[in-house]
Amino acid sequence: MTTLSNLEAYTLSLPNDLPQTFQDALKVARALEIPYIWIDSLCIVQDSPEDWKHEASLMAQVYANAHVTIFADAAPDSTSGFLSPPSRKAPKRSVCECECSATSLRTLRTTSVMKHFLHPQDPDVSSAEANWRTEIVPAYTELDLTFATDRLPAIQGLANAAQRLRSNDEYISGLWRKTIKADLLWHRNAGDGNSHRIKDGGAPTWSWGSVTGPIYYSDRITPSDSNLQILDIITSEVKHPVLVIRGHLVNVKLEDPYSDTVSLGPDDDLRVEWDCGGGRTKSNKISRYFLVFEADDGGPFGLLLNLDRDDPTEQQFRRVGYIHGHSISKWRRSWGSGGWASSPSEASDTSGGIWEDAGKEGAREWVDEIFKGEPVTFRLI
């Protein structure tokens, strides 16, 4: 493989003792009279994050324009090769049924969505926007990458292809500027196992690129005229992109660190799909808030945020989960001791209020009452 230490030598010539799989690939290329071959471990400097980031952004273009793509799936490693001399014995044959897994890179590349991006005919922009959330991201995030930090760089090529149908739009850390509200509503499923926050992965907490494991999108709709506003997306002079949001925050409590719910009041909980296990920490020093997006027949929904303890202004938050209501009640008369929020540190404390079970209608009324309050402006990092 190519590294910084042998890059100069490999630029002049490759060694004769290439692994057998590489030699077999060269034989195939020569037999097909194809003059060039691209092998990732040779063409990407393996110990250079900068080179990997650059080359990863071009991978979709490389594979899409290749005459032939070779997958040596049966070889345990690069030394085994994939060509073997023909046997004189008749091979044993058997018929079996199998399903193609979504974790195969080939499966991802040959979906109708990918073909639509690479060879658009009668492009439908709204379909392309929805397909990014419903097909591309879920299929891609099921892939097992060697390095978790490659999660965003490796999909850059697909984003470049998608850009063809999204004119005047901007791709930002796995999400898109024009559909940022809908793109923020990603979540994980607890049944998929543990996840962790990717350190030094180049992604903010509000991006699915900041966590490991499969990602899903709900079909919850946030109207374009909703009370939630994305005032700015800061992409310059910061390590990660930062969202500047104007919206409504409600203080919630985590009674049990092993629970999938947070408490709004004495008899009301909201279900949480945690981004990763670290968000569950029970501590009186952690202030948690429900960023309310909207409410529909399934109840209120939005994001669970933790106040960034490193920020002295108390105006900066980190995403830790996706919230959707399942037992929200109607807030009838008393609004608690703190009233409605005029700043994040004063966001509504619902303890001590009077609750009345009112089902879906109550959820709608509760959210409407929240939206009557003064929204706050804060940063999501």
C-alpha positions in Angstrom: 0.0 0.0 0.0 1.1 3.6 -0.6 2.2 5.6 2.5 4.0 8.9 2.9 7.3 7.0 3.4 7.2 5.2 0.0 5.2 7.8 -2.0 8.2 9.1 -3.9 9.4 5.6 -4.8 5.9 4.5 -5.9 5.5 7.5 -8.1 8.5 6.4 -10.1 7.5 2.7 -10.3 5.6 0.1 -8.4 7.3 -2.9 -6.8 7.4 -6.3 -8.6 6.1 -8.1 -5.5 2.6 -6.7 -5.6 0.0 -8.7 -3.7 -1.6 -11.5 -5.8 -5.0 -9.9 -5.9 -3.5 -6.7 -7.4 -1.5 -8.8 -10.0 -4.7 -10.6 -10.9 -6.5 -7.3 -11.4 -3.7 -6.1 -13.7 -4.1 -9.4 -15.8 -7.8 -8.7 -16.2 -7.1 -5.1 -17.2 -4.6 -6.2 -19.8 -6.8 -8.9 -21.2 -9.6 -6.3 -21.6 -7.1 -3.9 -23.2 -7.9 -1.3 -20.5 -4.7 0.9 -20.1 -5.4 2.2 -16.6 -6.4 0.7 -13.3 -7.4 2.3 -10.0 -6.6 0.4 -6.8 -7.6 2.3 -3.6 -4.7 1.2 -1.4 -2.2 2.2 -4.0 -3.9 5.4 -5.3 -4.7 6.8 -1.9 -1.9 7.6 0.5 -3.1 5.5 3.4 -1.6 7.5 6.3 -2.5 10.9 4.9 -5.9 12.2 6.1 -5.7 15.1 3.7 -5.2 12.8 0.7 -7.9 10.4 1.8 -10.4 13.2 2.2 -9.6 14.5 -1.3 -9.7 11.1 -3.0 -12.8 10.0 -1.1 -14.7 12.9 -2.6 -13.9 11.6 -6.1 -14.7 7.9 -5.5 -18.3 8.1 -6.8 -17.0 9.6 -10.0 -14.2 7.0 -10.3 -16.6 4.0 -9.9 -19.4 5.5 -12.0 -17.0 6.0 -15.0 -15.1 2.7 -14.7 -15.3 0.2 -17.5 -15.2 -2.7 -15.0 -15.3 -2.8 -11.2 -13.5 -5.7 -9.6 -14.7 -7.0 -6.2 -12.5 -9.8 -4.9 -15.1 -10.8 -2.4 -14.0 -14.5 -2.1 -10.4 -13.5 -1.2 -9.7 -13.2 2.5 -7.0 -10.6 1.9 -5.0 -9.0 -0.9 -2.4 -11.9 -1.0 -4.9 -14.6 -2.0 -5.8 -13.5 -5.5 -9.0 -14.2 -7.3 -7.9 -16.0 -10.5 -7.1 -19.7 -10.3 -6.1 -22.2 -13.0 -9.1 -24.2 -14.3 -9.7 -27.5 -12.6 -9.9 -30.8 -14.5 -12.6 -31.9 -12.1 -16.2 -30.9 -12.8 -17.2 -28.3 -10.1 -20.0 -29.2 -7.7 -23.1 -27.1 -8.4 -25.9 -26.2 -6.1 -28.8 -23.7 -6.2 -29.6 -21.5 -3.3 -31.6 -18.4 -2.6 -30.1 -15.3 -1.1 -30.9 -11.7 -0.6 -28.7 -8.9 -1.5 -27.7 -7.0 1.6 -28.0 -3.2 1.8 -24.6 -3.3 3.4 -23.0 -4.1 0.0 -21.3 -1.1 -1.7 -22.4 -2.6 -5.0 -26.0 -2.6 -3.9 -25.7 1.1 -2.9 -24.2 2.0 -6.2 -26.7 0.3 -8.4 -29.9 1.6 -6.8 -32.3 3.5 -9.0 -31.5 6.6 -6.9 -27.8 6.4 -7.7 -28.5 6.0 -11.4 -30.9 8.9 -11.2 -28.2 11.1 -9.7 -25.4 10.0 -12.1 -27.6 10.0 -15.3 -30.5 12.3 -14.6 -33.4 12.2 -17.0 -36.4 14.4 -16.4 -35.0 15.4 -13.0 -37.5 15.8 -10.2 -35.8 18.0 -7.6 -38.4 17.2 -4.9 -37.8 13.5 -5.4 -34.0 14.0 -5.2 -34.4 15.8 -1.9 -36.6 13.1 -0.4 -34.5 10.3 -1.8 -31.4 11.6 0.0 -33.2 11.1 3.4 -35.3 8.0 2.6 -32.8 6.0 0.5 -29.3 7.3 0.2 -28.5 8.0 3.9 -30.2 4.9 5.3 -28.4 2.6 2.8 -25.1 4.3 3.1 -25.0 4.3 6.9 -25.5 0.6 7.0 -22.1 0.1 5.4 -19.2 -1.0 7.6 -16.3 1.4 7.1 -12.8 0.6 8.3 -12.5 4.0 9.9 -15.5 5.7 11.4 -14.0 9.1 10.7 -14.5 8.3 7.0 -18.3 8.5 7.4 -18.7 11.9 5.8 -15.7 12.0 3.4 -16.7 8.7 1.8 -20.2 10.0 0.8 -18.9 13.3 -0.6 -18.9 11.8 -4.1 -22.6 10.9 -3.8 -23.3 14.4 -2.6 -21.5 15.8 -5.6 -23.7 13.7 -7.9 -26.8 14.8 -6.0 -25.8 18.4 -6.4 -26.8 18.1 -10.1 -30.4 18.1 -9.2 -30.2 20.5 -6.3 -29.3 23.7 -8.0 -28.5 26.7 -5.8 -28.4 24.4 -2.8 -25.4 23.7 -0.5 -24.3 20.4 1.0 -23.2 20.8 4.6 -22.0 17.9 6.8 -24.4 15.3 5.3 -27.4 17.7 5.2 -28.6 20.3 2.7 -29.2 24.0 3.3 -32.6 24.2 1.6 -34.1 21.3 3.4 -32.1 21.7 6.7 -35.2 21.5 9.0 -36.3 18.1 7.5 -32.7 16.9 7.3 -32.2 17.5 11.1 -34.9 14.9 12.0 -32.7 11.9 11.6 -32.6 9.2 14.3 -31.2 5.9 15.3 -33.1 2.8 16.4 -32.2 1.3 19.8 -32.5 -2.2 18.3 -29.5 -1.6 16.1 -27.2 -1.8 19.1 -24.8 0.6 20.7 -23.5 3.7 18.9 -20.8 6.2 19.8 -20.0 9.8 18.9 -17.2 9.9 16.4 -14.2 11.9 17.8 -12.4 14.1 15.3 -14.8 13.1 12.6 -15.3 16.6 11.3 -19.0 16.6 12.0 -21.2 18.7 14.3 -23.5 16.9 16.7 -26.6 17.8 14.6 -25.2 15.8 11.7 -25.8 12.0 11.3 -22.1 11.9 10.3 -21.1 12.5 14.0 -22.3 9.0 15.1 -21.9 5.4 14.1 -24.5 2.9 13.1 -27.6 3.0 10.7 -29.5 6.2 10.4 -33.2 6.6 9.7 -35.6 9.5 8.9 -39.1 9.9 10.2 -41.9 11.0 7.9 -42.7 13.9 10.2 -43.2 17.1 8.3 -42.0 20.5 9.5 -43.9 23.2 7.5 -41.7 25.8 5.9 -43.6 28.5 7.9 -43.1 26.8 11.2 -42.0 28.7 14.3 -38.5 27.1 14.1 -36.1 29.2 12.1 -32.5 28.5 11.0 -31.1 32.0 11.1 -27.6 31.1 9.9 -25.2 28.2 9.1 -21.7 29.3 10.1 -19.2 27.3 8.0 -16.2 29.5 8.1 -13.6 30.1 10.8 -14.9 27.2 12.9 -13.9 23.6 13.3 -17.4 22.3 12.6 -20.4 24.0 11.0 -22.6 25.8 13.6 -26.4 26.3 13.3 -27.9 29.6 14.6 -31.5 28.7 15.5 -34.4 30.7 16.7 -37.0 28.4 18.3 -38.8 27.2 21.5 -37.0 25.3 24.2 -38.7 23.4 27.0 -36.7 22.1 30.0 -37.0 18.3 30.4 -35.6 15.9 33.0 -33.9 12.5 32.7 -35.2 10.4 35.7 -33.6 7.1 34.6 -30.4 7.0 32.6 -31.5 3.5 31.2 -34.9 4.8 30.1 -35.8 5.9 26.6 -38.0 8.7 27.9 -37.5 12.2 29.4 -40.0 13.8 31.7 -42.0 16.9 31.0 -43.9 16.7 34.3 -45.2 14.4 37.0 -47.3 12.2 34.7 -45.9 13.0 31.2 -43.0 11.6 29.3 -41.6 11.9 25.8 -39.9 9.1 23.9 -36.2 9.6 23.0 -34.2 7.9 20.3 -30.7 8.5 21.7 -28.0 9.4 19.2 -25.5 7.4 21.3 -25.1 6.1 24.8 -23.2 9.1 26.1 -26.3 11.3 26.1 -28.0 9.2 28.8 -25.7 10.3 31.6 -27.9 11.2 34.6 -26.5 14.3 36.3 -28.0 17.3 37.9 -25.3 19.4 36.3 -26.6 18.6 32.8 -29.4 20.8 31.6 -31.6 19.2 28.9 -34.0 20.8 26.6 -36.7 19.8 24.1 -36.3 21.8 20.9 -39.9 21.8 19.6 -40.3 21.4 15.9 -44.0 20.8 15.5 -46.9 18.4 16.5 -49.0 16.0 14.4 -51.2 13.0 15.1 -48.2 11.3 16.7 -47.7 14.1 19.1 -44.9 16.7 19.4 -41.5 16.0 17.9 -38.1 17.7 17.7 -34.6 17.3 19.1 -33.2 16.7 22.6 -30.4 19.1 23.4 -27.8 19.3 26.2 -26.5 22.7 27.3 -22.9 22.9 26.4 -21.2 23.2 29.8 -18.0 24.7 28.2 -19.9 27.7 27.0 -20.2 30.5 29.7 -22.9 32.3 27.8 -25.4 29.4 28.1 -26.4 30.0 24.5 -24.7 26.9 23.0 -26.1 23.4 22.8 -25.2 19.9 21.6 -27.7 17.4 20.1 -28.1 14.1 22.0 -31.3 12.6 20.6 -34.6 12.8 18.6 -37.8 13.3 20.6 -41.3 12.2 19.6 -44.3 12.3 21.9 -46.4 9.3 22.9 -48.1 10.4 26.2 -48.2 14.2 26.0 -51.0 15.7 28.0 -52.8 19.0 27.9 -51.2 21.8 29.9 -54.3 23.3 31.4 -53.8 26.2 33.6 -50.5 26.6 35.5 -47.3 27.1 33.5 -44.9 26.2 36.3 -42.7 28.4 38.4 -40.4 29.6 35.6 -43.0 30.8 32.9 -42.0 30.7 29.3 -38.5 31.1 28.2 -37.0 34.4 27.2 -33.5 32.8 27.2 -32.3 29.2 27.2 -31.4 29.3 30.8 -35.0 30.4 31.6 -36.7 27.8 29.4 -40.0 26.5 30.8 -39.9 24.4 34.0 -43.0 22.4 33.9 -42.8 20.9 37.4 -45.7 21.8 39.6 -48.2 22.3 36.8 -51.7 21.0 36.5 -52.0 18.2 34.0 -55.0 16.9 32.1 -55.0 13.9 29.8 -56.2 15.2 26.4 -54.5 12.9 23.8 -53.8 14.2 20.3 -55.8 17.4 20.8 -53.9 18.1 24.0 -50.6 17.7 22.1 -51.6 20.2 19.5 -52.8 22.7 22.1 -49.7 22.2 24.2 -47.4 23.0 21.2 -49.6 25.9 20.3 -49.2 27.3 23.8 -45.4 26.8 23.6 -45.3 28.7 20.3 -47.2 31.6 21.9 -44.1 32.2 24.1 -41.1 34.2 23.0 -38.6 32.1 21.0 -34.9 32.1 21.9 -31.8 32.4 19.7 -29.0 29.9 20.3 -26.2 28.0 18.6 -26.2 24.2 17.9 -22.7 22.8 17.6 
